[in-house]
Amino acid sequence: MIDKELLEILACPVCKVEVRLEGEQIVCTKCGLRFPIRDDIPVMLEEEAERPSEDRAGT
């Protein structure tokens, strides 16, 4: 589980805006990139992120 204090200081490396925790991923609140969490460590690399799907766009 990601520490709440860590989550508060993380930002999307692309948009530079805040992120939120969704299940086992960190999600950008602006562009929707979904970053994995491996061994309780967020992998905040653009090349490791999943692009938002069409049905999630705009939410």
PDBQT receptor file of N, H, CA, C and O in Angstrom, charges set to zero:
ATOM      1  N   MET A   1       0.845  -1.188   0.000  1.00  0.00    +0.000 N 
ATOM      2  CA  MET A   1       0.000   0.000   0.000  1.00  0.00    +0.000 C 
ATOM      3  C   MET A   1       0.888   1.250   0.000  1.00  0.00    +0.000 C 
ATOM      4  O   MET A   1       1.906   1.301   0.691  1.00  0.00    +0.000 OA
ATOM      5  N   ILE A   2       0.492   2.235  -0.772  1.00  0.00    +0.000 N 
ATOM      6  H   ILE A   2      -0.334   2.193  -1.333  1.00  0.00    +0.000 HD
ATOM      7  CA  ILE A   2       1.241   3.485  -0.877  1.00  0.00    +0.000 C 
ATOM      8  C   ILE A   2       0.945   4.364   0.335  1.00  0.00    +0.000 C 
ATOM      9  O   ILE A   2      -0.210   4.531   0.729  1.00  0.00    +0.000 OA
ATOM     10  N   ASP A   3       1.984   4.912   0.909  1.00  0.00    +0.000 N 
ATOM     11  H   ASP A   3       2.922   4.776   0.589  1.00  0.00    +0.000 HD
ATOM     12  CA  ASP A   3       1.843   5.818   2.034  1.00  0.00    +0.000 C 
ATOM     13  C   ASP A   3       1.105   7.082   1.599  1.00  0.00    +0.000 C 
ATOM     14  O   ASP A   3       1.404   7.634   0.540  1.00  0.00    +0.000 OA
ATOM     15  N   LYS A   4       0.157   7.541   2.393  1.00  0.00    +0.000 N 
ATOM     16  H   LYS A   4      -0.086   7.092   3.253  1.00  0.00    +0.000 HD
ATOM     17  CA  LYS A   4      -0.643   8.720   2.056  1.00  0.00    +0.000 C 
ATOM     18  C   LYS A   4       0.229   9.961   1.849  1.00  0.00    +0.000 C 
ATOM     19  O   LYS A   4      -0.035  10.761   0.952  1.00  0.00    +0.000 OA
ATOM     20  N   GLU A   5       1.254  10.122   2.666  1.00  0.00    +0.000 N 
ATOM     21  H   GLU A   5       1.469   9.472   3.395  1.00  0.00    +0.000 HD
ATOM     22  CA  GLU A   5       2.150  11.270   2.528  1.00  0.00    +0.000 C 
ATOM     23  C   GLU A   5       2.907  11.232   1.201  1.00  0.00    +0.000 C 
ATOM     24  O   GLU A   5       3.112  12.271   0.574  1.00  0.00    +0.000 OA
ATOM     25  N   LEU A   6       3.318  10.048   0.776  1.00  0.00    +0.000 N 
ATOM     26  H   LEU A   6       3.151   9.204   1.286  1.00  0.00    +0.000 HD
ATOM     27  CA  LEU A   6       3.996   9.906  -0.507  1.00  0.00    +0.000 C 
ATOM     28  C   LEU A   6       3.046  10.263  -1.644  1.00  0.00    +0.000 C 
ATOM     29  O   LEU A   6       3.424  10.981  -2.570  1.00  0.00    +0.000 OA
ATOM     30  N   LEU A   7       1.834   9.772  -1.577  1.00  0.00    +0.000 N 
ATOM     31  H   LEU A   7       1.526   9.188  -0.825  1.00  0.00    +0.000 HD
ATOM     32  CA  LEU A   7       0.843  10.055  -2.612  1.00  0.00    +0.000 C 
ATOM     33  C   LEU A   7       0.597  11.556  -2.753  1.00  0.00    +0.000 C 
ATOM     34  O   LEU A   7       0.401  12.054  -3.861  1.00  0.00    +0.000 OA
ATOM     35  N   GLU A   8       0.608  12.265  -1.648  1.00  0.00    +0.000 N 
ATOM     36  H   GLU A   8       0.768  11.860  -0.748  1.00  0.00    +0.000 HD
ATOM     37  CA  GLU A   8       0.364  13.711  -1.672  1.00  0.00    +0.000 C 
ATOM     38  C   GLU A   8       1.465  14.493  -2.376  1.00  0.00    +0.000 C 
ATOM     39  O   GLU A   8       1.207  15.578  -2.897  1.00  0.00    +0.000 OA
ATOM     40  N   ILE A   9       2.691  13.965  -2.402  1.00  0.00    +0.000 N 
ATOM     41  H   ILE A   9       2.901  13.084  -1.978  1.00  0.00    +0.000 HD
ATOM     42  CA  ILE A   9       3.777  14.709  -3.049  1.00  0.00    +0.000 C 
ATOM     43  C   ILE A   9       4.050  14.250  -4.476  1.00  0.00    +0.000 C 
ATOM     44  O   ILE A   9       4.805  14.897  -5.201  1.00  0.00    +0.000 OA
ATOM     45  N   LEU A  10       3.445  13.141  -4.882  1.00  0.00    +0.000 N 
ATOM     46  H   LEU A  10       2.832  12.615  -4.292  1.00  0.00    +0.000 HD
ATOM     47  CA  LEU A  10       3.643  12.661  -6.248  1.00  0.00    +0.000 C 
ATOM     48  C   LEU A  10       2.892  13.543  -7.239  1.00  0.00    +0.000 C 
ATOM     49  O   LEU A  10       1.844  14.103  -6.919  1.00  0.00    +0.000 OA
ATOM     50  N   ALA A  11       3.441  13.657  -8.441  1.00  0.00    +0.000 N 
ATOM     51  H   ALA A  11       4.292  13.202  -8.701  1.00  0.00    +0.000 HD
ATOM     52  CA  ALA A  11       2.793  14.386  -9.526  1.00  0.00    +0.000 C 
ATOM     53  C   ALA A  11       3.050  13.645 -10.826  1.00  0.00    +0.000 C 
ATOM     54  O   ALA A  11       4.042  12.928 -10.958  1.00  0.00    +0.000 OA
ATOM     55  N   CYS A  12       2.161  13.819 -11.771  1.00  0.00    +0.000 N 
ATOM     56  H   CYS A  12       1.355  14.401 -11.664  1.00  0.00    +0.000 HD
ATOM     57  CA  CYS A  12       2.326  13.218 -13.090  1.00  0.00    +0.000 C 
ATOM     58  C   CYS A  12       3.589  13.790 -13.731  1.00  0.00    +0.000 C 
ATOM     59  O   CYS A  12       3.752  15.010 -13.767  1.00  0.00    +0.000 OA
ATOM     60  N   PRO A  13       4.484  12.944 -14.235  1.00  0.00    +0.000 N 
ATOM     61  CA  PRO A  13       5.709  13.456 -14.854  1.00  0.00    +0.000 C 
ATOM     62  C   PRO A  13       5.458  14.156 -16.192  1.00  0.00    +0.000 C 
ATOM     63  O   PRO A  13       6.340  14.852 -16.694  1.00  0.00    +0.000 OA
ATOM     64  N   VAL A  14       4.280  13.983 -16.770  1.00  0.00    +0.000 N 
ATOM     65  H   VAL A  14       3.563  13.418 -16.362  1.00  0.00    +0.000 HD
ATOM     66  CA  VAL A  14       3.938  14.610 -18.043  1.00  0.00    +0.000 C 
ATOM     67  C   VAL A  14       3.240  15.948 -17.821  1.00  0.00    +0.000 C 
ATOM     68  O   VAL A  14       3.657  16.969 -18.367  1.00  0.00    +0.000 OA
ATOM     69  N   CYS A  15       2.166  15.938 -17.011  1.00  0.00    +0.000 N 
ATOM     70  H   CYS A  15       1.827  15.108 -16.567  1.00  0.00    +0.000 HD
ATOM     71  CA  CYS A  15       1.337  17.133 -16.803  1.00  0.00    +0.000 C 
ATOM     72  C   CYS A  15       1.761  17.981 -15.612  1.00  0.00    +0.000 C 
ATOM     73  O   CYS A  15       1.430  19.164 -15.534  1.00  0.00    +0.000 OA
ATOM     74  N   LYS A  16       2.488  17.375 -14.692  1.00  0.00    +0.000 N 
ATOM     75  H   LYS A  16       2.757  16.414 -14.756  1.00  0.00    +0.000 HD
ATOM     76  CA  LYS A  16       2.913  18.056 -13.463  1.00  0.00    +0.000 C 
ATOM     77  C   LYS A  16       1.736  18.418 -12.551  1.00  0.00    +0.000 C 
ATOM     78  O   LYS A  16       1.794  19.410 -11.824  1.00  0.00    +0.000 OA
ATOM     79  N   VAL A  17       0.676  17.619 -12.592  1.00  0.00    +0.000 N 
ATOM     80  H   VAL A  17       0.629  16.814 -13.183  1.00  0.00    +0.000 HD
ATOM     81  CA  VAL A  17      -0.484  17.836 -11.721  1.00  0.00    +0.000 C 
ATOM     82  C   VAL A  17      -0.615  16.673 -10.749  1.00  0.00    +0.000 C 
ATOM     83  O   VAL A  17       0.097  15.675 -10.865  1.00  0.00    +0.000 OA
ATOM     84  N   GLU A  18      -1.523  16.805  -9.794  1.00  0.00    +0.000 N 
ATOM     85  H   GLU A  18      -2.101  17.616  -9.700  1.00  0.00    +0.000 HD
ATOM     86  CA  GLU A  18      -1.685  15.779  -8.771  1.00  0.00    +0.000 C 
ATOM     87  C   GLU A  18      -2.205  14.475  -9.367  1.00  0.00    +0.000 C 
ATOM     88  O   GLU A  18      -2.796  14.447 -10.447  1.00  0.00    +0.000 OA
ATOM     89  N   VAL A  19      -1.967  13.411  -8.632  1.00  0.00    +0.000 N 
ATOM     90  H   VAL A  19      -1.488  13.433  -7.755  1.00  0.00    +0.000 HD
ATOM     91  CA  VAL A  19      -2.406  12.079  -9.024  1.00  0.00    +0.000 C 
ATOM     92  C   VAL A  19      -3.258  11.494  -7.901  1.00  0.00    +0.000 C 
ATOM     93  O   VAL A  19      -3.253  11.986  -6.773  1.00  0.00    +0.000 OA
ATOM     94  N   ARG A  20      -3.980  10.442  -8.235  1.00  0.00    +0.000 N 
ATOM     95  H   ARG A  20      -3.984  10.042  -9.151  1.00  0.00    +0.000 HD
ATOM     96  CA  ARG A  20      -4.797   9.759  -7.221  1.00  0.00    +0.000 C 
ATOM     97  C   ARG A  20      -4.553   8.256  -7.325  1.00  0.00    +0.000 C 
ATOM     98  O   ARG A  20      -4.105   7.755  -8.356  1.00  0.00    +0.000 OA
ATOM     99  N   LEU A  21      -4.850   7.564  -6.261  1.00  0.00    +0.000 N 
ATOM    100  H   LEU A  21      -5.214   7.971  -5.424  1.00  0.00    +0.000 HD
ATOM    101  CA  LEU A  21      -4.693   6.122  -6.211  1.00  0.00    +0.000 C 
ATOM    102  C   LEU A  21      -5.986   5.465  -6.655  1.00  0.00    +0.000 C 
ATOM    103  O   LEU A  21      -7.055   5.780  -6.131  1.00  0.00    +0.000 OA
ATOM    104  N   GLU A  22      -5.899   4.553  -7.620  1.00  0.00    +0.000 N 
ATOM    105  H   GLU A  22      -5.031   4.298  -8.045  1.00  0.00    +0.000 HD
ATOM    106  CA  GLU A  22      -7.044   3.753  -8.068  1.00  0.00    +0.000 C 
ATOM    107  C   GLU A  22      -6.607   2.301  -8.086  1.00  0.00    +0.000 C 
ATOM    108  O   GLU A  22      -5.900   1.864  -8.994  1.00  0.00    +0.000 OA
ATOM    109  N   GLY A  23      -7.028   1.570  -7.092  1.00  0.00    +0.000 N 
ATOM    110  H   GLY A  23      -7.603   1.924  -6.355  1.00  0.00    +0.000 HD
ATOM    111  CA  GLY A  23      -6.637   0.167  -7.000  1.00  0.00    +0.000 C 
ATOM    112  C   GLY A  23      -5.142   0.018  -6.866  1.00  0.00    +0.000 C 
ATOM    113  O   GLY A  23      -4.551   0.483  -5.891  1.00  0.00    +0.000 OA
ATOM    114  N   GLU A  24      -4.529  -0.625  -7.835  1.00  0.00    +0.000 N 
ATOM    115  H   GLU A  24      -5.009  -1.003  -8.626  1.00  0.00    +0.000 HD
ATOM    116  CA  GLU A  24      -3.080  -0.854  -7.829  1.00  0.00    +0.000 C 
ATOM    117  C   GLU A  24      -2.364   0.049  -8.822  1.00  0.00    +0.000 C 
ATOM    118  O   GLU A  24      -1.292  -0.301  -9.315  1.00  0.00    +0.000 OA
ATOM    119  N   GLN A  25      -2.946   1.210  -9.122  1.00  0.00    +0.000 N 
ATOM    120  H   GLN A  25      -3.818   1.494  -8.721  1.00  0.00    +0.000 HD
ATOM    121  CA  GLN A  25      -2.334   2.147 -10.058  1.00  0.00    +0.000 C 
ATOM    122  C   GLN A  25      -2.443   3.573  -9.538  1.00  0.00    +0.000 C 
ATOM    123  O   GLN A  25      -3.344   3.903  -8.767  1.00  0.00    +0.000 OA
ATOM    124  N   ILE A  26      -1.516   4.407  -9.974  1.00  0.00    +0.000 N 
ATOM    125  H   ILE A  26      -0.784   4.139 -10.601  1.00  0.00    +0.000 HD
ATOM    126  CA  ILE A  26      -1.551   5.844  -9.718  1.00  0.00    +0.000 C 
ATOM    127  C   ILE A  26      -2.068   6.480 -11.005  1.00  0.00    +0.000 C 
ATOM    128  O   ILE A  26      -1.538   6.209 -12.083  1.00  0.00    +0.000 OA
ATOM    129  N   VAL A  27      -3.093   7.322 -10.907  1.00  0.00    +0.000 N 
ATOM    130  H   VAL A  27      -3.523   7.543 -10.032  1.00  0.00    +0.000 HD
ATOM    131  CA  VAL A  27      -3.734   7.892 -12.090  1.00  0.00    +0.000 C 
ATOM    132  C   VAL A  27      -3.623   9.414 -12.077  1.00  0.00    +0.000 C 
ATOM    133  O   VAL A  27      -3.909  10.057 -11.067  1.00  0.00    +0.000 OA
ATOM    134  N   CYS A  28      -3.204   9.984 -13.212  1.00  0.00    +0.000 N 
ATOM    135  H   CYS A  28      -2.972   9.461 -14.032  1.00  0.00    +0.000 HD
ATOM    136  CA  CYS A  28      -3.116  11.432 -13.360  1.00  0.00    +0.000 C 
ATOM    137  C   CYS A  28      -4.522  12.010 -13.423  1.00  0.00    +0.000 C 
ATOM    138  O   CYS A  28      -5.379  11.488 -14.136  1.00  0.00    +0.000 OA
ATOM    139  N   THR A  29      -4.761  13.081 -12.684  1.00  0.00    +0.000 N 
ATOM    140  H   THR A  29      -4.065  13.505 -12.104  1.00  0.00    +0.000 HD
ATOM    141  CA  THR A  29      -6.087  13.695 -12.656  1.00  0.00    +0.000 C 
ATOM    142  C   THR A  29      -6.358  14.549 -13.886  1.00  0.00    +0.000 C 
ATOM    143  O   THR A  29      -7.489  14.992 -14.089  1.00  0.00    +0.000 OA
ATOM    144  N   LYS A  30      -5.338  14.790 -14.715  1.00  0.00    +0.000 N 
ATOM    145  H   LYS A  30      -4.419  14.430 -14.551  1.00  0.00    +0.000 HD
ATOM    146  CA  LYS A  30      -5.529  15.607 -15.923  1.00  0.00    +0.000 C 
ATOM    147  C   LYS A  30      -5.517  14.753 -17.191  1.00  0.00    +0.000 C 
ATOM    148  O   LYS A  30      -6.511  14.711 -17.916  1.00  0.00    +0.000 OA
ATOM    149  N   CYS A  31      -4.408  14.077 -17.463  1.00  0.00    +0.000 N 
ATOM    150  H   CYS A  31      -3.601  14.111 -16.874  1.00  0.00    +0.000 HD
ATOM    151  CA  CYS A  31      -4.280  13.340 -18.727  1.00  0.00    +0.000 C 
ATOM    152  C   CYS A  31      -4.771  11.898 -18.641  1.00  0.00    +0.000 C 
ATOM    153  O   CYS A  31      -5.018  11.267 -19.669  1.00  0.00    +0.000 OA
ATOM    154  N   GLY A  32      -4.917  11.367 -17.417  1.00  0.00    +0.000 N 
ATOM    155  H   GLY A  32      -4.716  11.880 -16.582  1.00  0.00    +0.000 HD
ATOM    156  CA  GLY A  32      -5.437  10.019 -17.252  1.00  0.00    +0.000 C 
ATOM    157  C   GLY A  32      -4.407   8.902 -17.368  1.00  0.00    +0.000 C 
ATOM    158  O   GLY A  32      -4.769   7.728 -17.302  1.00  0.00    +0.000 OA
ATOM    159  N   LEU A  33      -3.124   9.244 -17.539  1.00  0.00    +0.000 N 
ATOM    160  H   LEU A  33      -2.830  10.199 -17.593  1.00  0.00    +0.000 HD
ATOM    161  CA  LEU A  33      -2.112   8.193 -17.570  1.00  0.00    +0.000 C 
ATOM    162  C   LEU A  33      -2.186   7.380 -16.287  1.00  0.00    +0.000 C 
ATOM    163  O   LEU A  33      -2.402   7.926 -15.204  1.00  0.00    +0.000 OA
ATOM    164  N   ARG A  34      -2.003   6.060 -16.419  1.00  0.00    +0.000 N 
ATOM    165  H   ARG A  34      -1.828   5.617 -17.298  1.00  0.00    +0.000 HD
ATOM    166  CA  ARG A  34      -2.100   5.146 -15.291  1.00  0.00    +0.000 C 
ATOM    167  C   ARG A  34      -0.733   4.506 -15.058  1.00  0.00    +0.000 C 
ATOM    168  O   ARG A  34      -0.237   3.749 -15.892  1.00  0.00    +0.000 OA
ATOM    169  N   PHE A  35      -0.136   4.823 -13.915  1.00  0.00    +0.000 N 
ATOM    170  H   PHE A  35      -0.539   5.439 -13.237  1.00  0.00    +0.000 HD
ATOM    171  CA  PHE A  35       1.208   4.353 -13.579  1.00  0.00    +0.000 C 
ATOM    172  C   PHE A  35       1.122   3.142 -12.655  1.00  0.00    +0.000 C 
ATOM    173  O   PHE A  35       0.343   3.147 -11.702  1.00  0.00    +0.000 OA
ATOM    174  N   PRO A  36       1.917   2.098 -12.929  1.00  0.00    +0.000 N 
ATOM    175  CA  PRO A  36       1.862   0.894 -12.092  1.00  0.00    +0.000 C 
ATOM    176  C   PRO A  36       2.539   1.092 -10.740  1.00  0.00    +0.000 C 
ATOM    177  O   PRO A  36       3.363   1.988 -10.555  1.00  0.00    +0.000 OA
ATOM    178  N   ILE A  37       2.169   0.238  -9.818  1.00  0.00    +0.000 N 
ATOM    179  H   ILE A  37       1.500  -0.490  -9.968  1.00  0.00    +0.000 HD
ATOM    180  CA  ILE A  37       2.823   0.160  -8.513  1.00  0.00    +0.000 C 
ATOM    181  C   ILE A  37       3.404  -1.238  -8.410  1.00  0.00    +0.000 C 
ATOM    182  O   ILE A  37       2.678  -2.229  -8.492  1.00  0.00    +0.000 OA
ATOM    183  N   ARG A  38       4.713  -1.315  -8.232  1.00  0.00    +0.000 N 
ATOM    184  H   ARG A  38       5.303  -0.510  -8.165  1.00  0.00    +0.000 HD
ATOM    185  CA  ARG A  38       5.387  -2.615  -8.138  1.00  0.00    +0.000 C 
ATOM    186  C   ARG A  38       6.106  -2.710  -6.800  1.00  0.00    +0.000 C 
ATOM    187  O   ARG A  38       6.925  -1.855  -6.463  1.00  0.00    +0.000 OA
ATOM    188  N   ASP A  39       5.796  -3.747  -6.045  1.00  0.00    +0.000 N 
ATOM    189  H   ASP A  39       5.130  -4.441  -6.319  1.00  0.00    +0.000 HD
ATOM    190  CA  ASP A  39       6.401  -3.949  -4.720  1.00  0.00    +0.000 C 
ATOM    191  C   ASP A  39       6.240  -2.701  -3.854  1.00  0.00    +0.000 C 
ATOM    192  O   ASP A  39       7.176  -2.287  -3.170  1.00  0.00    +0.000 OA
ATOM    193  N   ASP A  40       5.042  -2.104  -3.888  1.00  0.00    +0.000 N 
ATOM    194  H   ASP A  40       4.282  -2.441  -4.444  1.00  0.00    +0.000 HD
ATOM    195  CA  ASP A  40       4.692  -0.906  -3.114  1.00  0.00    +0.000 C 
ATOM    196  C   ASP A  40       5.473   0.339  -3.534  1.00  0.00    +0.000 C 
ATOM    197  O   ASP A  40       5.553   1.303  -2.774  1.00  0.00    +0.000 OA
ATOM    198  N   ILE A  41       6.048   0.325  -4.737  1.00  0.00    +0.000 N 
ATOM    199  H   ILE A  41       5.983  -0.459  -5.355  1.00  0.00    +0.000 HD
ATOM    200  CA  ILE A  41       6.796   1.475  -5.245  1.00  0.00    +0.000 C 
ATOM    201  C   ILE A  41       6.125   1.965  -6.527  1.00  0.00    +0.000 C 
ATOM    202  O   ILE A  41       6.008   1.201  -7.485  1.00  0.00    +0.000 OA
ATOM    203  N   PRO A  42       5.678   3.230  -6.565  1.00  0.00    +0.000 N 
ATOM    204  CA  PRO A  42       5.081   3.757  -7.794  1.00  0.00    +0.000 C 
ATOM    205  C   PRO A  42       6.139   3.929  -8.884  1.00  0.00    +0.000 C 
ATOM    206  O   PRO A  42       7.211   4.485  -8.642  1.00  0.00    +0.000 OA
ATOM    207  N   VAL A  43       5.824   3.448 -10.075  1.00  0.00    +0.000 N 
ATOM    208  H   VAL A  43       4.954   2.996 -10.271  1.00  0.00    +0.000 HD
ATOM    209  CA  VAL A  43       6.734   3.567 -11.215  1.00  0.00    +0.000 C 
ATOM    210  C   VAL A  43       6.229   4.740 -12.059  1.00  0.00    +0.000 C 
ATOM    211  O   VAL A  43       5.368   4.576 -12.923  1.00  0.00    +0.000 OA
ATOM    212  N   MET A  44       6.780   5.921 -11.791  1.00  0.00    +0.000 N 
ATOM    213  H   MET A  44       7.479   6.055 -11.089  1.00  0.00    +0.000 HD
ATOM    214  CA  MET A  44       6.291   7.153 -12.403  1.00  0.00    +0.000 C 
ATOM    215  C   MET A  44       7.078   7.506 -13.670  1.00  0.00    +0.000 C 
ATOM    216  O   MET A  44       7.616   8.606 -13.795  1.00  0.00    +0.000 OA
ATOM    217  N   LEU A  45       7.133   6.567 -14.589  1.00  0.00    +0.000 N 
ATOM    218  H   LEU A  45       6.696   5.673 -14.487  1.00  0.00    +0.000 HD
ATOM    219  CA  LEU A  45       7.818   6.763 -15.859  1.00  0.00    +0.000 C 
ATOM    220  C   LEU A  45       6.778   6.748 -16.980  1.00  0.00    +0.000 C 
ATOM    221  O   LEU A  45       5.933   5.855 -17.040  1.00  0.00    +0.000 OA
ATOM    222  N   GLU A  46       6.847   7.741 -17.864  1.00  0.00    +0.000 N 
ATOM    223  H   GLU A  46       7.534   8.467 -17.815  1.00  0.00    +0.000 HD
ATOM    224  CA  GLU A  46       5.866   7.837 -18.949  1.00  0.00    +0.000 C 
ATOM    225  C   GLU A  46       5.843   6.562 -19.794  1.00  0.00    +0.000 C 
ATOM    226  O   GLU A  46       4.773   6.110 -20.202  1.00  0.00    +0.000 OA
ATOM    227  N   GLU A  47       7.000   5.987 -20.056  1.00  0.00    +0.000 N 
ATOM    228  H   GLU A  47       7.869   6.354 -19.724  1.00  0.00    +0.000 HD
ATOM    229  CA  GLU A  47       7.052   4.793 -20.901  1.00  0.00    +0.000 C 
ATOM    230  C   GLU A  47       6.476   3.553 -20.221  1.00  0.00    +0.000 C 
ATOM    231  O   GLU A  47       6.191   2.564 -20.896  1.00  0.00    +0.000 OA
ATOM    232  N   GLU A  48       6.299   3.585 -18.909  1.00  0.00    +0.000 N 
ATOM    233  H   GLU A  48       6.530   4.388 -18.360  1.00  0.00    +0.000 HD
ATOM    234  CA  GLU A  48       5.693   2.471 -18.175  1.00  0.00    +0.000 C 
ATOM    235  C   GLU A  48       4.187   2.655 -17.981  1.00  0.00    +0.000 C 
ATOM    236  O   GLU A  48       3.500   1.728 -17.553  1.00  0.00    +0.000 OA
ATOM    237  N   ALA A  49       3.681   3.831 -18.290  1.00  0.00    +0.000 N 
ATOM    238  H   ALA A  49       4.240   4.584 -18.637  1.00  0.00    +0.000 HD
ATOM    239  CA  ALA A  49       2.273   4.160 -18.035  1.00  0.00    +0.000 C 
ATOM    240  C   ALA A  49       1.354   3.595 -19.108  1.00  0.00    +0.000 C 
ATOM    241  O   ALA A  49       1.748   3.411 -20.259  1.00  0.00    +0.000 OA
ATOM    242  N   GLU A  50       0.116   3.324 -18.699  1.00  0.00    +0.000 N 
ATOM    243  H   GLU A  50      -0.205   3.473 -17.764  1.00  0.00    +0.000 HD
ATOM    244  CA  GLU A  50      -0.936   2.936 -19.642  1.00  0.00    +0.000 C 
ATOM    245  C   GLU A  50      -1.688   4.191 -20.045  1.00  0.00    +0.000 C 
ATOM    246  O   GLU A  50      -1.972   5.054 -19.215  1.00  0.00    +0.000 OA
ATOM    247  N   ARG A  51      -2.005   4.284 -21.318  1.00  0.00    +0.000 N 
ATOM    248  H   ARG A  51      -1.774   3.583 -21.993  1.00  0.00    +0.000 HD
ATOM    249  CA  ARG A  51      -2.827   5.392 -21.805  1.00  0.00    +0.000 C 
ATOM    250  C   ARG A  51      -4.271   5.130 -21.399  1.00  0.00    +0.000 C 
ATOM    251  O   ARG A  51      -4.689   3.976 -21.307  1.00  0.00    +0.000 OA
ATOM    252  N   PRO A  52      -5.043   6.196 -21.154  1.00  0.00    +0.000 N 
ATOM    253  CA  PRO A  52      -6.454   5.994 -20.799  1.00  0.00    +0.000 C 
ATOM    254  C   PRO A  52      -7.208   5.385 -21.979  1.00  0.00    +0.000 C 
ATOM    255  O   PRO A  52      -6.930   5.707 -23.134  1.00  0.00    +0.000 OA
ATOM    256  N   SER A  53      -8.153   4.512 -21.686  1.00  0.00    +0.000 N 
ATOM    257  H   SER A  53      -8.379   4.250 -20.748  1.00  0.00    +0.000 HD
ATOM    258  CA  SER A  53      -8.956   3.912 -22.751  1.00  0.00    +0.000 C 
ATOM    259  C   SER A  53     -10.008   4.907 -23.212  1.00  0.00    +0.000 C 
ATOM    260  O   SER A  53     -10.276   5.898 -22.533  1.00  0.00    +0.000 OA
ATOM    261  N   GLU A  54     -10.594   4.646 -24.350  1.00  0.00    +0.000 N 
ATOM    262  H   GLU A  54     -10.377   3.841 -24.902  1.00  0.00    +0.000 HD
ATOM    263  CA  GLU A  54     -11.596   5.546 -24.939  1.00  0.00    +0.000 C 
ATOM    264  C   GLU A  54     -12.785   5.762 -24.007  1.00  0.00    +0.000 C 
ATOM    265  O   GLU A  54     -13.285   6.881 -23.893  1.00  0.00    +0.000 OA
ATOM    266  N   ASP A  55     -13.249   4.693 -23.332  1.00  0.00    +0.000 N 
ATOM    267  H   ASP A  55     -12.844   3.784 -23.424  1.00  0.00    +0.000 HD
ATOM    268  CA  ASP A  55     -14.417   4.826 -22.475  1.00  0.00    +0.000 C 
ATOM    269  C   ASP A  55     -14.118   5.578 -21.186  1.00  0.00    +0.000 C 
ATOM    270  O   ASP A  55     -15.050   6.006 -20.506  1.00  0.00    +0.000 OA
ATOM    271  N   ARG A  56     -12.854   5.754 -20.828  1.00  0.00    +0.000 N 
ATOM    272  H   ARG A  56     -12.096   5.406 -21.381  1.00  0.00    +0.000 HD
ATOM    273  CA  ARG A  56     -12.495   6.513 -19.624  1.00  0.00    +0.000 C 
ATOM    274  C   ARG A  56     -12.176   7.955 -19.948  1.00  0.00    +0.000 C 
ATOM    275  O   ARG A  56     -12.118   8.791 -19.046  1.00  0.00    +0.000 OA
ATOM    276  N   ALA A  57     -11.969   8.267 -21.216  1.00  0.00    +0.000 N 
ATOM    277  H   ALA A  57     -12.017   7.588 -21.949  1.00  0.00    +0.000 HD
ATOM    278  CA  ALA A  57     -11.587   9.623 -21.605  1.00  0.00    +0.000 C 
ATOM    279  C   ALA A  57     -12.690  10.595 -21.230  1.00  0.00    +0.000 C 
ATOM    280  O   ALA A  57     -13.874  10.323 -21.424  1.00  0.00    +0.000 OA
ATOM    281  N   GLY A  58     -12.277  11.737 -20.689  1.00  0.00    +0.000 N 
ATOM    282  H   GLY A  58     -11.315  11.958 -20.532  1.00  0.00    +0.000 HD
ATOM    283  CA  GLY A  58     -13.238  12.753 -20.305  1.00  0.00    +0.000 C 
ATOM    284  C   GLY A  58     -13.833  12.582 -18.933  1.00  0.00    +0.000 C 
ATOM    285  O   GLY A  58     -14.712  13.352 -18.545  1.00  0.00    +0.000 OA
ATOM    286  N   THR A  59     -13.373  11.579 -18.175  1.00  0.00    +0.000 N 
ATOM    287  H   THR A  59     -12.659  10.954 -18.491  1.00  0.00    +0.000 HD
ATOM    288  CA  THR A  59     -13.907  11.392 -16.821  1.00  0.00    +0.000 C 
ATOM    289  C   THR A  59     -12.927  11.862 -15.792  1.00  0.00    +0.000 C 
ATOM    290  O   THR A  59     -13.203  11.783 -14.595  1.00  0.00    +0.000 OA
TER     291      THR A  59
